[in-house]
Amino acid sequence: MATILLEVATPDKGNVYDKDINMLIVRSICGELGILPKHANLLTELIPHAMRIKEASGETKLFVSGGFMEVTPEKITILADAAEAPDDIDVERARAAYNRASERLAKKDPEIDIDRAEAALARAKARLLVKGVHMG
């Protein structure tokens, strides 16, 4: 089966993922995208989500907090603000962040930065999805 190289890098950790894969499913500002080998050139902004990586051995999830993705027919490059493998995610910390953001949004207080609270909620939700924990 044909493969495509996926490289994921962050400013803090450098290369987080570097393997040949069969398919990548990501969420961009334009919606969900499926990337296969020999994909047309593409450049897009990513939103916080649980990225799905399909390999011959099965599927892996990787949290990305946003960033940019460049696709060429031979390679996918993701420059993420942050990226975490399932083993790197602290479930209790993610749950606490999810609950804090949910409470802030529920208050409807004009002093609360809604965009910031929604972004925190999206990051927490994506981290929990990578670990297989589903919240509301």
C-alpha positions as CSV (number, residue, x, y, z in Angstrom):
1,M,0.0,0.0,0.0
2,A,1.2,3.5,-0.8
3,T,2.4,5.7,2.0
4,I,3.2,9.4,2.6
5,L,5.7,10.9,5.1
6,L,4.1,12.7,8.0
7,E,6.2,15.1,10.0
8,V,4.8,17.0,13.0
9,A,6.9,19.6,14.8
10,T,6.4,22.1,17.6
11,P,8.5,25.1,18.7
12,D,9.1,23.5,22.2
13,K,9.6,19.8,21.4
14,G,10.9,19.9,17.8
15,N,9.9,16.7,15.9
16,V,7.0,15.0,17.7
17,Y,6.1,12.5,14.9
18,D,8.0,11.4,11.8
19,K,6.7,8.3,10.0
20,D,5.4,7.0,6.7
21,I,1.6,6.6,7.0
22,N,-1.3,5.5,4.9
23,M,-3.8,8.3,5.6
24,L,-4.2,11.4,7.8
25,I,-7.5,12.9,9.0
26,V,-7.3,16.5,10.3
27,R,-9.5,19.4,11.1
28,S,-8.7,22.7,9.4
29,I,-10.4,26.0,9.4
30,C,-12.2,24.7,6.2
31,G,-13.4,21.5,7.8
32,E,-12.3,17.9,8.1
33,L,-9.7,16.7,5.5
34,G,-8.5,13.3,4.6
35,I,-5.0,13.2,3.2
36,L,-3.7,10.2,1.1
37,P,-0.4,9.6,-0.6
38,K,0.0,11.6,-3.8
39,H,-2.4,14.3,-2.5
40,A,-2.5,17.6,-4.4
41,N,-0.5,20.5,-2.9
42,L,-2.3,22.2,0.0
43,L,-1.6,24.7,2.7
44,T,-4.1,25.3,5.5
45,E,-4.5,26.4,9.1
46,L,-5.4,23.7,11.6
47,I,-7.7,24.0,14.6
48,P,-7.4,22.2,17.9
49,H,-8.4,18.6,17.4
50,A,-7.5,14.9,17.8
51,M,-5.7,14.2,14.6
52,R,-6.2,10.6,13.3
53,I,-3.2,8.8,11.8
54,K,-3.8,5.6,9.9
55,E,-0.9,3.2,9.5
56,A,-0.6,-0.4,8.4
57,S,-0.6,-1.4,12.1
58,G,-3.8,0.5,12.9
59,E,-4.9,4.0,13.9
60,T,-3.1,6.5,16.2
61,K,-4.4,9.8,17.5
62,L,-2.3,12.8,18.2
63,F,-3.5,16.1,19.8
64,V,-2.6,19.3,17.9
65,S,-3.6,22.6,19.4
66,G,-3.6,24.4,16.0
67,G,-0.9,25.5,13.6
68,F,-0.3,25.0,9.9
69,M,-0.2,22.0,7.5
70,E,1.5,21.8,4.2
71,V,0.9,18.9,1.9
72,T,2.8,17.8,-1.2
73,P,2.3,14.6,-3.1
74,E,5.2,13.0,-1.1
75,K,5.0,14.6,2.4
76,I,2.7,16.2,5.0
77,T,4.4,18.8,7.3
78,I,2.5,20.1,10.3
79,L,3.9,23.0,12.3
80,A,1.8,22.9,15.4
81,D,1.6,25.3,18.4
82,A,1.6,22.1,20.6
83,A,1.2,18.4,19.9
84,E,0.9,15.5,22.3
85,A,0.8,11.7,21.9
86,P,-1.8,9.9,24.1
87,D,0.9,8.9,26.6
88,D,1.8,12.6,27.1
89,I,-1.7,13.7,28.0
90,D,-2.7,14.2,31.7
91,V,-6.4,13.2,31.8
92,E,-7.1,14.9,35.1
93,R,-5.5,18.2,34.0
94,A,-7.5,18.1,30.7
95,R,-10.7,17.4,32.6
96,A,-10.0,20.3,35.0
97,A,-9.4,22.6,32.0
98,Y,-12.6,21.4,30.3
99,N,-14.6,22.0,33.5
100,R,-13.1,25.5,34.0
101,A,-13.8,26.6,30.4
102,S,-17.3,25.1,30.5
103,E,-18.1,27.0,33.8
104,R,-16.7,30.3,32.4
105,L,-18.9,30.0,29.3
106,A,-22.0,29.0,31.3
107,K,-21.7,32.2,33.4
108,K,-22.2,34.5,30.4
109,D,-20.3,37.1,32.3
110,P,-19.4,40.1,30.0
111,E,-16.0,40.3,31.7
112,I,-15.1,36.8,30.4
113,D,-13.1,36.6,27.2
114,I,-15.5,34.2,25.3
115,D,-13.0,33.5,22.5
116,R,-10.3,32.5,25.0
117,A,-12.7,30.3,27.0
118,E,-14.0,28.6,23.8
119,A,-10.4,27.9,22.6
120,A,-9.5,26.4,26.0
121,L,-12.6,24.2,25.8
122,A,-11.7,23.0,22.3
123,R,-8.1,22.2,23.4
124,A,-9.3,20.3,26.5
125,K,-11.9,18.4,24.5
126,A,-9.4,17.4,21.9
127,R,-6.9,16.2,24.5
128,L,-9.6,14.1,26.1
129,L,-10.6,12.6,22.7
130,V,-7.1,11.5,22.1
131,K,-7.2,9.6,25.4
132,G,-10.6,8.1,24.5
133,V,-12.5,10.2,27.1
134,H,-15.7,11.8,25.9
135,M,-17.1,14.8,27.7
136,G,-20.4,16.5,26.9
